[in-house]
Amino acid sequence: MESYSGGILVEDAEGSRFHVHEYRGRRTLFRARRYVLDTGESVRRLDAHTFVVERTGERLMRVYDG
């Protein structure tokens, strides 16, 4: 079963901002995480600051407000 974990604000190279939504679940004994943009596109997390849109390879950087 999968549950919504929260949103992460990200920005592309041109300054457009989006939210990456994180979903957590389990696959047998392993924990699984899935990341999806507001647009429904699948993204992959590279590190704590960087995500990549699966279909296009576009990099998105995490935005820290504060």
Secondary structure, 3 states (H helix, E strand, C coil): CEEEEEEEEEECCCCCEEEEEEEEEEECCEEEEEEEECCCCEEEECCCCEEEECCCCCEEEECCCC
